[in-house]
Amino acid sequence: MTTPRHPATPPRLRHFYDKLRSPGYGGDYNPEQWGPEVHVEDAQLMKQAGVNLVSLGIFAWAQCEPAPGAYDFDWLDGHMDRLAATGVCVTLATMTASPPPWMAVEHPETLPVMADGTVLYPGARQHWCPSSPVYREHAVRFVERLAERYADHPALALWHIGNEFGCHESRHCHCAVSTEAFRGWLRARYGTVDALNDAWSTDFWSQRYTGFDQIFTPRTAPSFRNPTQQLDYQRFSSDELLACYRAERDALDRITPHIPVTTNFVPVAKTLDLFAWAEHLDVISYDSYPDPHDAQSFQHTAFGFDVMRGLRGGQPWLLMEQAPSAVNWRRRNGRKPRGRMRLDSWQAVAHGADSVLFFQWRASRGGAEKFHSAMVPHGGPDHPLHREVAALGEELAAHPDLLGSVPERADVALLLDWPNWWAVELDAHPADIAFLDAAHAHHRPFHDAAVATDVVPVTGDFSPYKILVVPHLYAVSEADAQRVKDYVRAGGTLVMSYFSGITDEHDRVHLGGYPGPFRDLLGLTVDEFDPRPNGTWAEEIRLEGAEAVETFDSGAPSVTRHAYGDGVAWYLATRPGPQDFRRLVDRVCEESGVHPVLPDLLPGAYARTRVTADGSRIHIVLDEGERGVTVRRD
Ligand code: GLA
């Protein structure tokens, strides 16, 4: 039987919950695209559809600061007041995701530069260099004015900083300012250039530096770029974007210390080390865009939701955006069949979401997103999609105690580490490994078995879990490897897959045989990697205490099991096909006493449980087929 956990709720988040009263329902609201008659209709329709939360002004910087230092907030006052009068809370955007066009003209050095020197110009969005002090100063000054203006406004419930940090090409910048910032970041990390030379293995290919001023960001180069330079540049880029976020958050904390702060994360994206970001948010927010044409998307979405819940140790999170039906940015944009929006929404709630929000409230008339679905489609409120939206609003409002209820802890944890993700996907490896695909493949057999999974960082507490799943932990420090070993020694069950324990945090190989620090834990040595022409990964293994549970056609071990301390360590020297993986997971779960969340689920369904403030348990049963969603209460 699993136990709920009780993650600490930041005190100022209570203010947000008190205002909301039931799960958040609504979406991005962009009234600057419409005239007064539409605004009046918006208020009526929001009321009818059970909307209690909107994200306002995400791309309205140009309207609020039409010229440098000239602010116009009057129009926004009207919207804030109308929303307050309608009983709709506001997640107010800091609006800094997209600077007004004048900034690029007055300060062209704020424009981002790609690895090949291409400058990214305004005309789309997010055209700013993350290291630019000029951009940051303008952003913070603007945010200060905004916060001062609305600090005590009754509609203000939550701050939404920027938008989807790192989602566009501007996530990495190679301009002169960024190059200097990278050098400063490296100085802080390594202290001396000799320490950097050692970490970066620069005695290779005549790369030895004699000063930090000789180092560039990893720009387009004749051959493979230094792997540790690439890895550190990923770390740097995530840190630079976080510094932009934090500069705004610090300003907000000074002026509105009572208002919680968030930013919305892109569907499990490689760019940001979200475990490093999470402590700087009061609540995690997530944008989820499953592809209705992708048969795997239901499970992949479940994984993404598990990641979001894991970022702050099981704390509920906000579904900040999803599409009511089609998006506009795939090559072919499938609509959601009727009922799918409801299923997707409840899936988020089941996995710990405290809100169901959409992009966007009203479909735009012009601009690049006019064919993106919305809560109020171009066809208006009589459209069947809007009727579905209104019905869902009513349904969620009938479960007010879901808001803030604690997602029950899983017995299985999957380990995710962003620096490892960056490292394992570097070039010049035995074969390419797509880490997110791998994470999905390791999550799927548990999902199909209706067994709940949490997601933990490499520095997390593994002890509450019966099973720890570790896909391709390629780059790992001795200290982190030791923590995995301690977990197994104390009785845990580990499922680790190939290409783990290969390098340290600087991407230098752990010598003495693969998989370095995990050899005694796994009871084996990998003598050679043997990726096959058909795309499968294989390895030549020497058993040193482990037993072979499965073998390759050659008879050599492919899946092994090793008793270690009070626990067991499994090793996968290849990726089993879906059925074999499921069979293996069923065996591991049975040996470890891990069961589906509910005992009586029909095939194809799975459930997640949330525990309310008064201790009652709400089970949300999800089924992609005809049965859809069922909410059960004990
Ligand atoms: C992202 C952005 C939104 C919008 C949607 C469209 O999630 O945050 O502004 O562009 O995509 O799907």
Residues whose N, C-alpha, C, O or C-beta is under 5 A from the ligand:
A	BS01	GLA	E164 D287 E321 V327 F359
